Amino acid sequence: MNTAGKMIRVVSREADGSLRVRDHDDVPSVLAVYVQAGIDDCSTDLSLRGLPVLKGLIGPFAEGRRIARYETADVFEIETREWSQTRTRRRRAAVPAVPASHITFQPAAQPAATPAIP
């Protein structure tokens, strides 16, 4: 587990609905507050493997190169819903129009006459 220099961020929701962000300098300071339920061993982001899975939190997620983020279930649900509802405008690649002067029409070749059989 290489967590050197990795800050742990825990995001929860206050009673008034605002987000509460708490940053921990290392894993032991997080384990002093939360109960470890396991170890992340299947994250596609290799820098997260070996980090603790914490009871009552969803994560870890990579938030930049040096931050591992955990969220409470309600924060995760709201953030995911907001993320999924944001519409990204997709631009189509501009296709250059071909001027009519560049288009030529050639009639199809006539099939060769077949010789008559005597």
C-alpha positions in Angstrom: 0.0 0.0 0.0 1.6 3.2 -1.2 -0.3 6.0 0.6 2.7 8.3 1.1 1.6 11.8 0.3 -2.0 10.8 -0.2 -4.6 13.0 1.6 -7.9 11.4 2.5 -11.0 13.6 1.9 -14.4 12.7 3.5 -17.4 14.5 2.2 -20.7 14.4 4.2 -23.8 16.6 4.4 -24.7 18.9 7.2 -28.2 19.2 8.7 -28.8 22.4 6.7 -28.0 20.6 3.5 -24.5 22.1 2.9 -21.5 19.9 2.2 -19.0 19.2 4.9 -15.5 18.4 3.7 -12.9 17.0 6.1 -9.4 16.4 5.0 -7.1 13.9 6.8 -3.4 13.8 6.3 -3.0 10.0 6.4 -4.9 6.7 6.8 -4.4 6.3 10.6 -6.1 9.7 11.3 -9.1 8.5 9.3 -9.2 5.1 11.1 -9.3 7.0 14.4 -12.8 8.3 13.3 -14.2 5.6 11.0 -14.3 1.8 11.2 -12.4 -0.1 8.5 -14.6 -2.7 6.7 -11.9 -4.0 4.3 -9.2 -3.0 1.9 -9.8 -1.8 -1.7 -8.2 -4.4 -3.9 -10.1 -4.0 -7.2 -10.0 -0.3 -8.1 -9.1 0.4 -11.7 -7.0 3.3 -10.4 -4.0 1.5 -9.1 -3.1 4.4 -6.7 -6.3 3.6 -4.7 -5.6 -0.1 -4.2 -4.7 -0.9 -0.6 -6.7 2.0 0.8 -9.2 1.1 3.5 -12.9 0.6 2.7 -14.7 2.5 5.5 -18.0 1.5 7.1 -20.7 4.0 6.2 -18.8 5.6 3.4 -18.6 5.0 -0.3 -15.1 5.1 -1.8 -12.3 5.5 -2.3 -12.4 7.7 -5.4 -9.5 9.5 -7.0 -9.8 13.2 -6.8 -6.7 14.5 -8.4 -3.4 12.8 -8.0 -2.9 13.2 -4.3 -6.4 13.0 -2.9 -8.5 9.9 -2.1 -12.2 10.8 -1.6 -14.9 9.1 0.4 -18.5 10.1 0.5 -21.6 9.3 2.6 -24.4 7.5 0.8 -26.6 10.6 0.5 -23.8 12.8 -0.9 -22.9 10.0 -3.4 -26.5 9.7 -4.5 -27.0 13.5 -5.0 -23.6 14.0 -6.7 -24.3 11.1 -9.0 -27.7 12.3 -9.9 -26.4 15.8 -10.6 -23.6 14.4 -12.7 -25.9 12.2 -14.7 -28.3 15.1 -15.5 -25.7 17.5 -16.8 -25.9 17.5 -20.5 -22.7 18.0 -22.5 -23.2 19.6 -25.8 -21.7 17.5 -28.5 -20.2 19.2 -31.5 -20.2 17.5 -34.8 -17.1 17.8 -36.9 -17.6 20.3 -39.6 -17.8 18.5 -42.9 -16.5 20.7 -45.7 -19.1 21.3 -48.4 -18.0 20.2 -51.9 -18.7 22.9 -54.5 -20.9 21.9 -57.3 -18.2 22.7 -59.8 -16.2 19.8 -58.4 -19.0 17.3 -58.9 -19.0 15.6 -62.3 -21.5 13.2 -63.7 -20.6 10.4 -66.0 -23.3 8.2 -67.4 -23.1 4.6 -66.7 -21.3 2.5 -69.4 -23.6 0.6 -71.7 -23.2 -3.1 -71.5 -21.5 -4.7 -74.4 -23.8 -6.3 -76.9 -23.8 -10.1 -76.8 -23.3 -11.8 -80.1 -26.4 -13.6 -81.4 -26.2 -17.3 -81.5 -26.9 -18.8 -85.0 
